[in-house]
Amino acid sequence: MPSKFLFSGLLMATISTQAIAQGQDPLIAALDTQTSGPAYSYQLDITVDEFTGRARIYPDRAIGRRVAMISPSRSELTADERDGLRDIDRDADQDFWCHNFAKRVPREGAQLVHQSASTATYRFRPLADPNDRDDAKLMKHLVGTVTVAKEHPAILSFTLTAPESFKPALVARVDTFSLNAQCSRSPDGRTYVKSLDLNVTGSAMFQSFEDRQTRRHSALQRIPG
């Protein structure tokens, strides 16, 4: 078994080196792809633990007016749910486009682990937000994968997982961490987050917790302008 993994690793390294030497590294091409384009409104279906909601999102509007609730109505939301709605409103554009995952992917050091005629998949240690100390405490425990398109370069999927449990703080432990985002092409060719699933379990202050979130983006409509 060790020799099989060694051979596989050497083969992938050779393929990756040849691609870079030929100026055709799919990862760099995807990270450098154009990020500008028309704005789209879209439908968001979201589940956070026991809450399920649906809204129409308008990223071109001023902050505070971007989320049009479909169900439930705003009047039915709890204080915590209204706080979550403000986060969705603020990040309406950032959480939608898959090119925003690029800030987590190092331009050097990512390992090519699989490729086909149309895609390439890399494993990497995710980059932390240099201005967020808590983010760095989390990212150092995670491993990422990203799949990119070779033709019309773009990010097609992105994952972050924790290989083992870890303690991000003195009185907290994360037992499992999994983030999985799948992307689709928008009408102008950029990729957006079609689905995102986040699952985190652990304990804090001697109390167990389980955080679950799913997001589905659909029904894109181009905003005139």
Backbone bond lengths (Angstrom), bond angles and torsions (degrees), N, CA, C in turn:
res aa  C-N    CA-C-N  psi(-1)  N-CA   C-N-CA  omega(-1)  CA-C   N-CA-C  phi
1 M - - - 1.472 - - 1.525 112.69 -
2 P 1.364 120.82 -46.27 1.463 119.56 178.97 1.520 112.84 -56.86
3 S 1.351 117.54 -40.38 1.459 119.55 -177.90 1.522 110.96 -65.12
4 K 1.343 117.15 -32.84 1.452 120.81 178.85 1.528 110.27 -65.32
5 F 1.349 116.21 -44.81 1.452 119.50 179.30 1.514 110.92 -66.98
6 L 1.328 117.77 -36.68 1.459 121.32 179.30 1.515 110.08 -63.80
7 F 1.323 116.63 -46.01 1.463 120.87 179.71 1.524 110.52 -61.81
8 S 1.354 116.58 -43.04 1.454 120.77 179.66 1.520 110.73 -61.93
9 G 1.337 116.80 -42.64 1.451 120.60 179.70 1.511 112.34 -63.96
10 L 1.330 116.55 -42.36 1.463 120.21 179.04 1.516 111.52 -65.53
11 L 1.327 116.36 -38.57 1.455 120.62 179.28 1.526 110.92 -64.55
12 M 1.333 116.47 -45.87 1.463 119.86 -179.64 1.524 111.00 -64.53
13 A 1.327 117.14 -38.90 1.464 120.57 179.11 1.522 110.35 -63.53
14 T 1.340 116.43 -40.15 1.462 120.35 179.47 1.521 110.87 -64.62
15 I 1.340 116.60 -44.28 1.461 121.02 179.47 1.515 110.14 -60.98
16 S 1.358 116.09 -45.14 1.461 120.70 -178.65 1.517 110.97 -62.80
17 T 1.350 117.54 -43.80 1.460 121.31 -179.67 1.515 110.90 -63.09
18 Q 1.336 117.41 -41.81 1.456 120.91 179.33 1.527 111.17 -63.34
19 A 1.342 116.45 -40.55 1.461 120.02 -179.37 1.516 111.19 -64.01
20 I 1.359 116.09 -43.23 1.462 119.70 179.47 1.516 109.93 -65.24
21 A 1.322 116.32 -42.59 1.464 120.14 -178.39 1.512 111.18 -60.94
22 Q 1.334 117.21 -32.27 1.451 121.35 -179.43 1.533 112.46 -87.58
23 G 1.346 116.64 3.22 1.456 120.47 -178.92 1.511 113.02 69.25
24 Q 1.334 117.39 27.80 1.454 120.63 -175.08 1.527 111.87 -124.10
25 D 1.332 118.14 26.00 1.456 119.93 -178.55 1.528 109.78 -63.42
26 P 1.327 118.52 113.50 1.472 120.60 -175.34 1.524 112.93 -62.07
27 L 1.339 117.46 -33.59 1.462 119.49 -178.43 1.523 111.33 -64.05
28 I 1.326 116.61 -49.75 1.463 119.96 -179.33 1.524 110.33 -62.02
29 A 1.331 116.60 -39.41 1.462 119.97 178.60 1.525 110.70 -61.71
30 A 1.352 117.24 -40.20 1.462 120.61 179.73 1.521 111.30 -69.72
31 L 1.339 116.74 -39.95 1.464 119.89 179.67 1.522 111.70 -66.49
32 D 1.327 116.40 -28.34 1.465 121.01 -178.34 1.524 113.30 -94.66
33 T 1.315 117.98 3.53 1.460 120.11 -175.03 1.528 110.94 -65.03
34 Q 1.312 115.72 155.93 1.458 121.19 -178.94 1.527 110.48 -62.83
35 T 1.331 115.86 135.32 1.463 120.16 -178.36 1.523 113.04 -109.92
36 S 1.329 118.31 -9.77 1.456 120.34 -178.54 1.527 110.50 -88.92
37 G 1.324 115.22 156.25 1.447 120.63 179.98 1.508 110.30 168.50
38 P 1.316 117.37 -175.39 1.466 120.47 -178.88 1.527 111.69 -66.58
39 A 1.322 115.53 157.20 1.466 121.26 176.69 1.527 109.57 -89.64
40 Y 1.329 115.57 149.31 1.458 121.84 178.36 1.527 109.70 -129.72
41 S 1.320 115.83 139.47 1.460 118.71 163.63 1.526 106.76 -85.11
42 Y 1.325 116.61 159.43 1.462 119.01 -177.50 1.523 110.06 -157.44
43 Q 1.322 114.48 161.63 1.464 120.80 176.01 1.512 109.31 -91.84
44 L 1.316 116.49 134.71 1.454 122.85 175.57 1.519 109.19 -114.40
45 D 1.322 115.95 122.81 1.461 122.24 169.50 1.520 106.75 -109.57
46 I 1.327 116.49 121.96 1.453 120.75 -172.53 1.524 110.72 -132.17
47 T 1.320 114.58 139.78 1.462 121.85 172.63 1.518 107.84 -126.89
48 V 1.321 116.33 125.20 1.461 122.18 175.56 1.522 106.92 -126.92
49 D 1.326 115.70 108.23 1.463 121.35 -175.14 1.534 109.24 54.18
50 E 1.333 118.60 -113.18 1.470 120.63 -177.41 1.522 113.24 -92.99
51 F 1.333 117.78 -5.41 1.460 120.92 -177.77 1.520 110.62 -89.81
52 T 1.322 116.66 136.27 1.456 123.03 174.19 1.525 108.41 -129.95
53 G 1.342 116.09 129.34 1.450 119.70 -178.75 1.518 112.44 -142.42
54 R 1.327 115.24 163.16 1.457 122.44 176.99 1.521 108.45 -137.57
55 A 1.321 116.29 137.59 1.459 120.60 -178.41 1.518 109.96 -149.57
56 R 1.334 115.51 160.19 1.459 122.27 170.99 1.511 107.04 -104.71
57 I 1.345 116.58 128.66 1.457 121.98 -174.26 1.523 109.70 -108.44
58 Y 1.346 115.68 133.18 1.467 122.54 -179.91 1.534 108.63 -123.02
59 P 1.347 117.37 88.92 1.467 120.62 -175.29 1.526 114.42 -63.10
60 D 1.346 118.27 -20.12 1.461 120.78 -177.47 1.524 112.98 -79.10
61 R 1.307 117.69 -12.28 1.454 120.63 -177.90 1.529 111.31 -81.94
62 A 1.312 115.72 164.76 1.463 121.21 178.04 1.524 109.86 -65.15
63 I 1.342 116.35 148.11 1.459 120.95 176.95 1.525 109.30 -56.03
64 G 1.316 114.62 132.97 1.459 120.93 -176.59 1.516 112.95 104.68
65 R 1.360 116.03 -13.87 1.470 120.71 -178.01 1.533 111.77 -127.76
66 R 1.324 116.84 14.43 1.464 119.95 -172.90 1.521 114.15 -86.90
67 V 1.314 118.30 -19.48 1.469 121.78 -174.10 1.521 110.03 -109.05
68 A 1.330 116.51 117.84 1.465 122.35 174.63 1.529 107.57 -106.74
69 M 1.319 116.69 104.95 1.463 120.64 -177.12 1.526 110.83 -67.51
70 I 1.332 115.05 136.64 1.462 122.12 173.41 1.521 109.24 -101.44
71 S 1.327 115.62 -48.79 1.460 120.74 174.55 1.532 109.15 -158.43
72 P 1.312 118.15 140.21 1.469 126.23 -11.32 1.527 110.63 -71.11
73 S 1.301 117.85 177.67 1.462 120.70 176.34 1.526 109.85 -73.90
74 R 1.311 116.54 158.82 1.465 120.43 179.10 1.522 111.58 -57.33
75 S 1.315 116.78 -35.95 1.468 120.23 -177.34 1.524 112.44 -65.47
76 E 1.329 117.29 -19.17 1.463 121.28 -179.28 1.523 113.00 -90.00
77 L 1.336 117.87 -7.54 1.456 121.02 -175.21 1.523 111.70 -77.96
78 T 1.328 115.71 145.37 1.454 120.78 173.18 1.526 109.32 -78.41
79 A 1.326 116.47 172.47 1.469 120.63 178.55 1.523 110.88 -60.95
80 D 1.341 117.42 -42.64 1.463 120.63 178.87 1.528 111.14 -64.50
81 E 1.324 117.00 -38.62 1.457 120.36 179.67 1.526 111.43 -68.64
82 R 1.316 117.17 -35.14 1.470 120.15 175.66 1.528 110.81 -66.67
83 D 1.346 116.65 -35.92 1.466 119.66 175.17 1.524 110.41 -62.70
84 G 1.335 115.99 -42.35 1.458 120.04 177.67 1.520 112.11 -63.69
85 L 1.325 116.34 -35.35 1.458 121.03 177.98 1.522 111.04 -64.99
86 R 1.330 116.81 -37.87 1.465 120.14 177.46 1.528 110.92 -64.64
87 D 1.337 116.79 -36.88 1.468 119.79 176.94 1.525 110.68 -64.53
88 I 1.328 117.27 -43.24 1.464 121.62 178.51 1.527 110.05 -61.89
89 D 1.328 116.26 -42.52 1.460 121.48 178.99 1.527 110.66 -60.71
90 R 1.313 116.49 -46.81 1.478 121.20 -177.24 1.523 111.73 -64.57
91 D 1.329 116.76 -39.33 1.462 121.24 -173.44 1.526 112.80 -104.07
92 A 1.327 117.02 25.03 1.469 121.30 -173.15 1.517 113.22 -55.31
93 D 1.321 117.63 -36.43 1.463 120.69 -178.84 1.523 111.21 -89.96
94 Q 1.320 117.54 -39.68 1.465 121.58 -176.75 1.527 112.01 -64.44
95 D 1.328 118.03 -37.37 1.462 121.02 -176.85 1.523 113.27 -83.05
96 F 1.319 117.10 -0.59 1.463 120.57 -174.19 1.517 113.15 -99.59
97 W 1.333 118.33 -39.11 1.465 121.50 -173.66 1.522 111.81 -92.06
98 C 1.326 115.97 134.41 1.464 120.04 -178.42 1.524 112.94 -70.42
99 H 1.337 118.54 -21.29 1.465 117.95 179.13 1.530 111.52 -66.56
100 N 1.336 118.15 -14.62 1.460 119.56 177.07 1.532 112.10 -69.72
101 F 1.340 117.45 -17.77 1.465 119.91 174.82 1.522 111.80 -70.61
102 A 1.318 117.24 -17.38 1.468 120.85 -175.98 1.521 112.15 -59.59
103 K 1.327 117.65 -28.00 1.467 120.10 -178.88 1.521 112.21 -67.21
104 R 1.324 117.23 -14.76 1.469 121.66 177.87 1.527 112.90 -91.97
105 V 1.329 117.05 -12.21 1.468 120.95 -171.30 1.530 110.03 -102.08
106 P 1.337 118.29 122.02 1.471 120.06 178.41 1.520 111.21 -70.40
107 R 1.317 115.91 143.28 1.463 120.42 178.52 1.527 111.23 -76.36
108 E 1.321 116.48 -19.24 1.460 121.62 175.96 1.525 108.73 -129.39
109 G 1.318 116.15 142.80 1.458 120.57 176.31 1.511 114.92 100.16
110 A 1.329 119.14 -10.70 1.461 120.69 175.61 1.525 109.06 -71.80
111 Q 1.326 116.52 139.18 1.466 122.19 -176.32 1.526 110.76 -103.60
112 L 1.312 116.04 124.49 1.456 120.47 174.82 1.529 108.83 -71.00
113 V 1.333 117.04 121.49 1.464 120.84 -176.87 1.521 112.98 -113.79
114 H 1.323 117.18 -17.99 1.473 119.50 178.72 1.516 108.63 -163.53
115 Q 1.328 115.30 145.80 1.453 118.94 172.20 1.517 110.79 -151.24
116 S 1.320 114.21 152.21 1.458 122.40 174.49 1.514 107.25 -124.33
117 A 1.305 116.39 -171.32 1.462 118.89 179.14 1.525 111.99 -64.76
118 S 1.341 117.12 -25.71 1.465 119.91 -173.33 1.527 114.74 -115.30
119 T 1.356 118.51 -16.10 1.462 120.62 -175.50 1.522 111.72 -136.69
120 A 1.323 114.83 162.89 1.465 121.61 173.88 1.526 107.67 -140.23
121 T 1.331 116.35 138.67 1.461 121.89 -178.71 1.518 109.63 -119.11
122 Y 1.338 115.36 135.12 1.461 122.04 -176.65 1.523 110.26 -125.26
123 R 1.337 114.44 148.91 1.467 121.63 172.18 1.525 107.81 -109.69
124 F 1.340 117.33 144.49 1.460 119.86 -175.99 1.522 110.53 -158.53
125 R 1.313 115.13 164.81 1.458 122.70 169.54 1.523 107.37 -91.28
126 P 1.326 118.58 120.06 1.467 119.61 -173.04 1.520 113.11 -68.02
127 L 1.313 115.17 143.98 1.455 121.64 177.67 1.528 109.93 -79.45
128 A 1.324 116.02 141.30 1.457 121.14 178.49 1.519 110.43 -93.96
129 D 1.313 115.65 156.68 1.461 121.20 172.38 1.529 107.60 -66.54
130 P 1.326 119.20 117.41 1.463 120.96 -175.98 1.527 113.24 -64.43
131 N 1.325 117.23 -15.42 1.467 121.16 -179.22 1.520 113.35 -100.85
132 D 1.338 115.83 6.63 1.464 120.19 -176.44 1.524 109.45 -129.76
133 R 1.328 116.60 103.29 1.465 120.72 -178.08 1.519 111.73 -64.16
134 D 1.332 117.62 -38.22 1.461 120.57 179.84 1.527 111.16 -65.46
135 D 1.325 116.68 -35.91 1.462 120.60 178.20 1.526 110.13 -62.76
136 A 1.315 116.99 -41.07 1.470 120.83 179.18 1.526 110.78 -63.08
137 K 1.331 117.54 -37.30 1.466 121.32 179.27 1.523 111.26 -63.85
138 L 1.332 116.41 -31.36 1.461 120.20 178.52 1.517 111.89 -81.05
139 M 1.329 117.39 -49.73 1.454 121.52 -172.23 1.530 113.08 -61.35
140 K 1.319 118.20 -31.46 1.464 119.44 -177.37 1.520 112.63 -66.67
141 H 1.337 117.33 -13.22 1.464 121.12 179.64 1.531 112.89 -100.37
142 L 1.326 117.19 -1.97 1.459 120.54 -173.25 1.525 112.34 -108.87
143 V 1.308 114.76 158.65 1.468 123.25 173.52 1.521 107.41 -123.30
144 G 1.317 116.68 136.30 1.457 120.77 -178.89 1.509 112.54 -112.61
145 T 1.326 115.14 155.68 1.465 121.43 168.17 1.519 107.65 -133.22
146 V 1.308 116.02 147.01 1.460 121.28 176.78 1.520 108.54 -140.62
147 T 1.315 115.86 134.12 1.458 121.63 175.18 1.522 107.99 -110.12
148 V 1.335 115.25 132.10 1.460 120.39 -176.98 1.516 110.11 -124.74
149 A 1.323 114.93 155.32 1.466 121.40 176.50 1.519 109.43 -86.45
150 K 1.325 116.28 137.99 1.464 120.70 177.79 1.524 111.16 -79.12
151 E 1.338 115.97 -44.22 1.454 119.66 176.53 1.520 107.80 -93.55
152 H 1.321 116.99 137.31 1.466 121.03 -172.23 1.529 108.58 53.44
153 P 1.332 118.03 66.19 1.470 122.99 -171.02 1.527 113.19 -51.75
154 A 1.327 114.83 134.10 1.469 121.61 178.55 1.525 107.93 -171.75
155 I 1.321 116.08 160.34 1.468 121.66 174.35 1.522 108.89 -78.31
156 L 1.349 116.01 129.33 1.457 122.05 -178.85 1.523 112.76 -105.64
157 S 1.328 117.36 -27.88 1.461 120.84 175.23 1.520 108.77 -158.04
158 F 1.331 115.37 158.95 1.457 120.77 -175.87 1.519 107.72 -152.06
159 T 1.347 117.19 132.53 1.452 120.98 178.02 1.526 110.54 -135.22
160 L 1.327 115.34 151.14 1.453 123.13 168.78 1.518 107.63 -132.62
161 T 1.332 116.67 130.64 1.458 120.41 178.63 1.524 109.86 -139.49
162 A 1.325 114.86 155.98 1.462 121.15 175.05 1.527 108.14 -101.97
163 P 1.333 118.12 116.72 1.463 119.99 -179.88 1.524 112.95 -63.37
164 E 1.333 117.56 -26.45 1.459 121.81 179.71 1.524 109.31 -151.34
165 S 1.317 116.43 166.65 1.458 120.39 179.95 1.527 109.82 -66.49
166 F 1.339 115.42 156.54 1.463 119.25 -178.38 1.528 109.75 -155.02
167 K 1.339 115.38 165.28 1.453 121.88 -179.57 1.534 109.22 -113.75
168 P 1.342 117.45 103.21 1.463 119.67 177.57 1.520 112.96 -75.87
169 A 1.342 116.09 -15.94 1.463 121.67 178.56 1.522 108.32 -149.74
170 L 1.316 116.01 167.04 1.464 121.05 -174.42 1.517 112.58 -60.16
171 V 1.336 116.88 -38.49 1.463 120.29 -175.06 1.530 111.48 -109.28
172 A 1.321 117.51 23.85 1.467 120.53 -179.62 1.518 110.41 -137.90
173 R 1.325 115.43 146.53 1.460 121.84 174.80 1.516 108.73 -137.62
174 V 1.335 115.41 134.46 1.458 121.44 173.30 1.526 107.64 -101.66
175 D 1.317 116.46 119.18 1.464 120.92 179.99 1.523 111.47 -85.01
176 T 1.331 117.18 -42.98 1.463 120.85 178.04 1.532 109.03 -138.86
177 F 1.320 115.54 144.88 1.461 121.56 176.14 1.508 107.65 -143.21
178 S 1.339 116.49 127.55 1.461 121.06 179.83 1.519 109.70 -148.23
179 L 1.324 116.32 123.78 1.465 122.68 173.08 1.521 107.32 -125.34
180 N 1.336 116.23 127.63 1.462 121.64 -177.38 1.512 109.13 -134.01
181 A 1.331 116.99 116.49 1.460 122.03 178.75 1.525 109.54 -118.02
182 Q 1.327 116.21 131.25 1.457 122.91 176.61 1.526 108.56 -114.84
183 C 1.317 116.79 138.05 1.463 121.63 -171.68 1.528 111.76 -114.81
184 S 1.321 114.73 154.50 1.466 122.07 174.72 1.523 108.67 -133.29
185 R 1.325 116.48 163.21 1.455 121.65 179.76 1.536 110.05 -81.97
186 S 1.316 114.94 133.97 1.466 120.40 170.32 1.528 107.98 -80.31
187 P 1.339 118.91 169.13 1.462 119.81 -180.00 1.528 114.26 -57.14
188 D 1.337 118.62 -27.74 1.467 120.07 -179.61 1.528 112.61 -91.34
189 G 1.345 118.16 2.06 1.458 121.23 173.76 1.508 116.25 102.94
190 R 1.330 118.59 -17.92 1.459 120.18 174.96 1.517 109.71 -70.36
191 T 1.329 117.12 161.10 1.462 119.73 179.59 1.531 110.03 -104.26
192 Y 1.323 115.04 138.51 1.463 122.07 177.77 1.525 109.79 -119.41
193 V 1.317 116.79 164.35 1.461 121.86 -178.59 1.523 108.78 -76.83
194 K 1.319 116.30 101.74 1.455 121.29 176.76 1.523 110.61 -70.40
195 S 1.336 115.89 -42.02 1.466 120.40 179.08 1.518 109.64 -148.25
196 L 1.322 115.33 146.77 1.463 121.52 175.44 1.516 108.37 -140.77
197 D 1.333 115.98 130.53 1.457 122.52 178.10 1.522 109.05 -125.76
198 L 1.327 115.78 126.09 1.462 122.53 179.81 1.520 109.13 -124.72
199 N 1.334 116.25 127.27 1.463 121.46 177.92 1.519 109.32 -134.29
200 V 1.323 116.50 124.55 1.457 122.26 179.22 1.519 108.39 -134.92
201 T 1.336 116.44 129.77 1.465 121.04 174.34 1.516 109.14 -127.52
202 G 1.320 115.60 153.82 1.455 119.57 179.19 1.503 111.18 168.45
203 S 1.325 116.35 -152.47 1.459 121.97 179.63 1.517 109.07 -147.36
204 A 1.330 115.45 150.42 1.454 122.32 177.77 1.524 108.09 -147.95
205 M 1.315 116.27 133.03 1.465 121.30 -178.13 1.534 110.52 51.98
206 F 1.358 114.30 40.34 1.462 122.80 175.53 1.528 113.13 67.33
207 Q 1.337 116.23 18.65 1.457 120.96 176.02 1.523 109.35 -120.25
208 S 1.343 115.91 132.30 1.457 119.96 178.34 1.527 110.36 -73.07
209 F 1.348 116.34 150.40 1.451 120.39 175.67 1.524 109.60 -143.15
210 E 1.321 114.54 157.24 1.466 122.16 173.84 1.522 107.29 -142.68
211 D 1.317 116.88 116.31 1.453 122.36 178.32 1.524 108.92 -107.27
212 R 1.314 116.08 124.49 1.459 121.97 179.66 1.524 108.72 -128.45
213 Q 1.308 116.16 134.42 1.460 120.57 177.41 1.518 109.78 -145.23
214 T 1.316 116.05 136.38 1.467 121.58 172.38 1.520 108.13 -129.15
215 R 1.313 115.59 142.68 1.466 122.05 175.33 1.517 108.57 -132.08
216 R 1.318 115.17 138.28 1.460 121.60 175.29 1.527 107.33 -130.87
217 H 1.341 116.06 125.20 1.463 121.91 178.35 1.524 108.28 -109.52
218 S 1.323 116.69 132.99 1.470 119.89 -176.32 1.530 109.59 -155.51
219 A 1.335 114.94 179.20 1.471 122.84 174.02 1.513 112.87 53.23
220 L 1.342 115.78 53.50 1.458 120.08 179.18 1.521 110.59 -67.12
221 Q 1.332 115.67 139.08 1.460 121.44 174.49 1.526 107.97 -135.50
222 R 1.325 115.17 124.57 1.448 118.98 -178.45 1.531 110.91 -66.50
223 I 1.334 114.52 135.66 1.461 120.33 179.78 1.525 108.21 -91.39
224 P 1.323 118.20 123.56 1.470 120.65 -178.81 1.524 111.41 -57.84
225 G 1.331 114.74 144.50 1.459 118.08 177.71 1.523 111.86 137.47
